[in-house]
Structure formats: structure tokens, C-alpha cells
Amino acid sequence: MRIRPFQPSDLESVLDLWLSANLSAHAFLPASYWTSHREAVGELLPQAEVWVCQGANGALLGFAGLTGAYLSGRFVAEGFRSQGVGRALLNHVKARHVRLTLHVYRKNCGALRFYRREGFRLQAEEREAATGEPEFLLAWEAPPEAVPLSDRVPSPTP
């Protein structure tokens, strides 16, 4: 397993994984919600900080995307979930940031458990405007000694 920066040639594979993972994790939303956003996500991905996890054979196992200190998403291919891919991606991102925030739908219990176990704390309960679904804003902060100063990405103060 290897984590590397996103390359333009990854776009279609990453988009396919984004769509399949969202359809799987968010069955409480209509599939049309995700399919209708695929093109916009494809335009935004190259502008974001995206890390791709590849298997030994070069297959895409997962990816994580950020905008600044906001973790827009962490996605793992179905056959590789609960095998450390998501944690490896998250640890890779944590090593580069002193603070991370993200949103998770209240109904996405698996993701909520994962992020709480990984040290994220509840900041607010909100309702996503586009779907009307309740969601949580979560945040994680690195202990000061955990990230060398030379490797830290400054995070804007909320």
C-alpha cells in the first residue's frame, strides 16, 4: 500500500470510487443526488489537496481530499474497507495538518464511529442545506509535539 499525491490521470478512477462509495455509505439519499454532482466534483478535485492510496498492483484502494484544513472526504474501495486503508489515509493527512474539520451525516454511523475513534470531537450539529439531512461538524487537533513545525500546513483560525 502506497499513498501518493493525486495525478490528473487518476481522475476517472477517483470519480468512480467517489460515486460508488457515496452510493454505498449514503443509501438514505437518492442516487440521483450523487450522480448529479459527479461532474462538479470532477472539476473541483484537481484544485484540492488529494491523496491517493494504491495497492501493490497499482489499483486504487482509496483517496482523501481536502480544501485547506477541511477534509472533504475519505473514500475506500468496497473490497478494502476495514483493512486499514482509511486509517492510513487519515494518518497521512493528520501528519500534514495541525487541525482538521469535516462534516458527517448523522445517519452515517460507521463514519461517525470511525472519526470519533480517530480523535475527532463534535463541534456542532447542523443541517445540510442541499439535502436537509442532519449532520455533525467534527474537528481534530494535533498535539503540539506530534507534527514537526517544518511539516505543518497552517490552518485558518475558525
N, C-alpha and C positions, 0 to 999 in steps of 0.2 A: 504494500500500500504506500502510495506516494502522494503528497499534497503539493500542488504547484499553482502558479497564477493562471487564471483564465486566459485562453488564446482565442482569437477570432474563429479559428477552425472548430472550437468546442461548441459554438453557438447552438446548432441544431440539436446536438445530444443533450446539452444542458436544458434547452427549452422543452425537449421531450420529457426529461426527468422532472422538470418543474411542473409540467402539466400532470403527469401520472401521479406524482407524489401528492399534489394538491387534491386531485380527484379522490385518492385513497384516504387521505387524512381528514378531508373536509366533506364527507358524504352528506352532511347536513345542509350543504349549499348546492344549488343546481349546477350541474356540469357546465351549463352554458355560461355561468359566471366566469369560470376558469378559461374555457376555450375562447371567450370573447376578449380576454386580457392577454392572450399569448403574444400577439403582435407587439403590443406596447411593452411587454416585458422584454421581448427581443431587442427593442430599441434602447431600453434602459440598461440592460446587462453590461454592454461594453463600457458604459460610463461609471460603473460601480467597481468596488473592490470585490473581486470574486476569486475564491479559492476552489480548485477542483481536486477531488480525490480520485486517483486512478488505481486500479488493481495491477498486479504483476503483468497481466496480459494487455494492459493499456485500456481496459474497459472503464467507463465512467461509473464509479461507485457512489459518488455524491458530490455536492458542492455547497458552499456557503457564500452568501452575497451581503455586502454591507454598503451603506451610504454613510460615510463618516463613522460615527460610533453606533449607528443604528443597524442591528442585524435584521436585514430584510427577510432573510430566510435561510434555512439549513435543510437540505433535501438529501435523502438517501434512497438509492435504488431498492426496490422491494425485496429482492433476494439477499440484500446485505444489511437489512435493518437489525438492530440489537446485536451487532457484531463489532461494535467499536468504531464504525466509520463516522457516525455523527459526533461522537465524543472527540475523536481525533480532529475533525474539522473545527469543532468548537474550541478545543485546546489550542489549535493553531492560531485561531483568531484572538483568543484571550491573551496569547503571548505577545501580541502586537498592539493591544489596546489596554488602557487603564480603566476604562468604563465602557460598558455595552448596554444598550437598551433594545427591547424588542416588544412586539405585541403577539399574543397568542389567544386564539379563540377560547372562550370558556369551555366549549364542548370538545375541544381537542385535548382530552385528558392525558393522553400519552405524552404529548409535547409539554404540557404543563408539568407533569411529574418529572420529566427529563430535565427541564430547565431549573426547577426548584432543587433537584438533586445536585445540579451543577453549580449551585450557589446564587442563582438569580432570586431576587426578592421582589415581592409585589409592591408596585408604586401607586397604581391606580386601577380602578375598574372603569371601563369605558364602553361605549357602543360604537362599533364601526359604522361610519356614515353610509358607505356603499352597500352594505348587506343588512344593516340593522342588528347584526349579531353582537351579543355581549363579548367583550374581550378584556384581557388583562394587559397592562403595561408592566413589564418586568425590567429590572436593572441588575447589573453585576458590576462590582468594582474590585480591581486587583488590590491585594495588599501592597503597600508601598515597596516592600522589598522583593516582590515577585517579578517585576518587569524592569530590566536594566534601562536606565534613562535613555541610552542611545537607541533602544528599540521601541520606545513608546511613541504612539501616534497621539498627538494632542487631541483631546476631546473637548468639544464646546461645553461650557457650563450651562446646565439647564436653566 
